[in-house]
């Protein structure tokens, strides 16, 4: 099955022949190798470039183990360049090579070499690539399939596809399985045997059971505020662990560095500042959460919230949790209260406020979703995404209401 990742492919193509290292990052098994070695390779071949000028190295393949040595890989590449024509060097999982930055730095000095690499750790990107190359690297962050990509790949009605997507998510390899048991086993194996094992081995994690429990805690608290102390206290109470706040913070960093989770901070909409305590964590793919938790059916609202968060990140938005502080008079006393906006999405000068509403039938729920918007005194767009099918419409307060399916299928849906 050929899966289209057009938006990512276009980003790579737009960076061709620039004097920079093109870096494709993302959680393991989200399709980095497929993007680089299938889709981009096919594009190069369509331009008439022959195989001798496309040098491909998949370093996580056992047959290429010898090339994980710094000098061995560099010599292999250098010896393959035999003329002055342009060569395209494609390297998968470059972080497996010690001192890989020396190889990339050397390749940058060759005028007829265009370099593309993948990596599965944000630490590898931020601390190694960016620091070393300072403006001579370009990141393309790849994520699991968005719903529109998923819907285009499966032969299903969009509404049926959405139900399946909310259960099993969009890890590309999930499409090879036809039955629920196989999909579930695959997703569970990804979390325990790929992501957690990789984090343990890469970072020398000592409290392995506590790390797995943190993954469970974060997955079960999607959409809820948490912090290091709260997680530490839970581990001590539930497990009798002697783990420290410092270690928990380090493990949270490991989970985010591996792209398994992302942290979204609280932002004071009126005061225009970030709060230093309490954040929300969203998982890279809801299928991983569901499989880990045996598909709890009562968690659909949080699953929907996570899907909206991931979609906004796919569209290039930075996403914070909005806090609107108000003062109310209760029993003749003035009291401060904080209202929450699920997402404050920013991209350049564009800002959008978004609420995720699994149901809007209940008047109390509907008023709770609307109230924070009505307390924000600015002109930025305000949107409620609801689970029920709904064509985009503006209400009397200028708030856009849109159904989840419309929001996910149309990349321009929130520009109504």
C-alpha positions, 0 to 999 in steps of 0.5 A: 500500500502506498501512503501519500505524505504530500505535505511532508514531501513538499517540504523536503522538495522545497529544501533541495540543493540548499546548503544545509543538512535536511533532518527528518525527525519524529517518533519511531515507526511514524514513516521517516524511512518510508518518506525518505527512501520511498517517496523522496527517492521516487521523486528523485528518480522522476527527475531523471537522477540515476541510482548511482547518484542516490546514496542510501544508508539505512543504519538500523538494518543489521547489514549496515552495522559496519557503517555505524562507525564514523570513518567507515560511513564517511569512507563509503560515501566519499568513495561512491562520489566519482564525478562532479554531478550532484549526489543525494545522500540519504541516511536513516537513523544517523544518531546510531553513528558516534560523532556523526556531526563530523561526517555531516560537517565534511559533507557540507563542504562538498559542493555536489552533495545534498544531504538528508538524514533521519533521527528519532530523538529531539535531543539529537536534534536540539543538542547535536545538530542545531548546536553544531551546524548553527543555521546550516540544518533544516528540520522537517518534523514527521508525525503519525498519519493525520486523519485526512492522510489515514482516510485517503489510505483506507477504503472506508466512508469518512465517518466509519474511518473516523471511528476506527481512527479514534480507536487505533490511531494513525501509525502507518504500519497499522494499515497492514493489519485487518483484525482488531487483535493484530492492531492491538498487539502491534500498538502494545508492542510499539509502546513496550518493546520499541519506545520504552525499551529504546528510552531505557537503553538510550538513557540508562534508565534505572527505574524501569517500572516507574518509567512504564507507570509514568507512561500509563499516568500520562496516557490516562490523564490526557486533557488533565493538568499535571506536574512533576510533584503530582506524578512523584507523589502518585508513584510513591503512594501507589508503588511505594517508590523512592523516586525523586522529583528530579528523576521524574522530571528527567524521565518526562524529558526522555518521553518528550525527547523520544516524541512519544509525548508533547508538553503543552504549557498553560498561558495567561491569555489576558496577562500574556505570560506562561504559568510555571506550574501544571501542564498537559501532556498529549501522546503522539498517537491515540492508538498507542494510548488506547491499546495500553489502556485496553480501549476504555470507552469512557475516555472518548472526549479526551481522545478527541481532544488529543486528536485535535491537538495533534492535528493542530501540530501537524498544521504547524501551530504551536499549541498552549493551554489557555487560562482566562482569569476573571473576578466574580462576586459570590456571596457578596465577596469578590473571588478570582476564578480561572477559566480554561480554553483547551487550545491557544494555537499560534502560527506566526502572527495568527492566533486561534482559540479552540475548544474541544466539545465531545457533546454540546447537547447539554446546556450546562456543558454548552455554556461551560464551553462558551464562557471562556470565549466570552471573557476574552476581550480580543478579536482573535478567532474563536472555534468550538470543534464538536464531535457531532457532525456539523457544517461550519457556522458562526453563532451570534457571538461570532464563534465558529462551530464545526464538526470534528470530521469537517475540521480534520478533513479540510486543512482550511476548515478553521479559516471559515 
